[in-house]
Amino acid sequence: MIENDIFKALADPTRRTIFEKLAAGSMNASALRQGMEISQSAMSQHLSVLRNARLVREERQGRFVNYEVNPEGLALIAGWLAKYRAYWPARVDTLKALLKDMDQ
């Protein structure tokens, strides 16, 4: 199930940081490493996990490979979350009522 791969990929804080950087725009692995204490091989492994989870895609431009967020992966996350979105309004209302009772 691809959702499992997505959540496993995003469970790692380094991969979340990489994903957040890519959400700002396309960049290569060297640019992604800036500000991070991570080796080139570790970056490659993290990008591989993100690619396999369909969260990131790559595009070759000559000798360089640029990475970007894959909208299809985001759609899978959004679809999964949509299944549970219906539960939240009732739970928030219940929590509000509980907090109001506790406050009195």
C-alpha positions as semicolon CSV with decimal commas, in nm:
position;residue;x (nm);y (nm);z (nm)
1;M;0,000;0,000;0,000
2;I;0,155;0,328;-0,111
3;E;0,018;0,522;0,189
4;N;0,243;0,312;0,414
5;D;0,544;0,407;0,203
6;I;0,447;0,774;0,221
7;F;0,415;0,777;0,598
8;K;0,734;0,574;0,646
9;A;0,919;0,819;0,422
10;L;0,788;1,123;0,609
11;A;0,847;0,965;0,951
12;D;1,216;1,053;0,922
13;P;1,290;1,416;1,021
14;T;1,567;1,449;0,762
15;R;1,335;1,341;0,483
16;R;1,067;1,581;0,608
17;T;1,324;1,861;0,592
18;I;1,420;1,761;0,237
19;F;1,053;1,744;0,136
20;E;0,986;2,088;0,288
21;K;1,283;2,235;0,099
22;L;1,150;2,088;-0,225
23;A;0,805;2,229;-0,154
24;A;0,967;2,571;-0,198
25;G;1,091;2,475;-0,544
26;S;1,297;2,240;-0,756
27;M;1,665;2,192;-0,667
28;N;1,952;1,950;-0,704
29;A;2,100;1,731;-0,429
30;S;2,388;1,971;-0,362
31;A;2,148;2,259;-0,303
32;L;1,935;2,036;-0,082
33;R;2,239;1,952;0,132
34;Q;2,311;2,318;0,209
35;G;2,253;2,388;0,576
36;M;2,232;2,018;0,655
37;E;2,504;1,799;0,801
38;I;2,451;1,509;0,566
39;S;2,677;1,323;0,324
40;Q;2,608;1,300;-0,049
41;S;2,541;0,925;-0,018
42;A;2,296;0,977;0,269
43;M;2,116;1,245;0,065
44;S;2,092;1,002;-0,225
45;Q;1,940;0,737;0,000
46;H;1,685;0,981;0,144
47;L;1,590;1,099;-0,204
48;S;1,552;0,737;-0,314
49;V;1,307;0,669;-0,030
50;L;1,108;0,983;-0,118
51;R;1,105;0,884;-0,487
52;N;0,990;0,529;-0,408
53;A;0,707;0,673;-0,200
54;R;0,615;0,890;-0,501
55;L;0,661;1,208;-0,299
56;V;0,948;1,337;-0,513
57;R;1,030;1,313;-0,879
58;E;1,351;1,388;-1,064
59;E;1,431;1,561;-1,388
60;R;1,767;1,539;-1,562
61;Q;1,913;1,857;-1,706
62;G;2,246;1,770;-1,861
63;R;2,476;1,636;-1,590
64;F;2,248;1,756;-1,313
65;V;1,940;1,602;-1,160
66;N;1,679;1,835;-1,015
67;Y;1,424;1,712;-0,767
68;E;1,075;1,845;-0,706
69;V;0,765;1,753;-0,512
70;N;0,549;1,506;-0,702
71;P;0,187;1,631;-0,706
72;E;0,061;1,272;-0,745
73;G;0,215;1,183;-0,407
74;L;0,049;1,484;-0,249
75;A;-0,282;1,376;-0,398
76;L;-0,243;1,036;-0,231
77;I;-0,185;1,204;0,106
78;A;-0,481;1,437;0,053
79;G;-0,703;1,144;-0,042
80;W;-0,604;0,951;0,269
81;L;-0,667;1,252;0,493
82;A;-1,002;1,321;0,326
83;K;-1,135;0,988;0,456
84;Y;-1,087;1,111;0,812
85;R;-1,175;1,478;0,769
86;A;-1,543;1,407;0,838
87;Y;-1,462;1,293;1,192
88;W;-1,286;1,610;1,305
89;P;-1,571;1,865;1,334
90;A;-1,765;1,641;1,576
91;R;-1,453;1,568;1,779
92;V;-1,358;1,936;1,797
93;D;-1,711;2,021;1,913
94;T;-1,690;1,751;2,180
95;L;-1,351;1,883;2,292
96;K;-1,486;2,239;2,309
97;A;-1,778;2,122;2,524
98;L;-1,543;1,928;2,752
99;L;-1,310;2,225;2,794
100;K;-1,606;2,453;2,862
101;D;-1,731;2,213;3,132
102;M;-1,384;2,195;3,284
103;D;-1,358;2,573;3,286
104;Q;-1,677;2,613;3,492
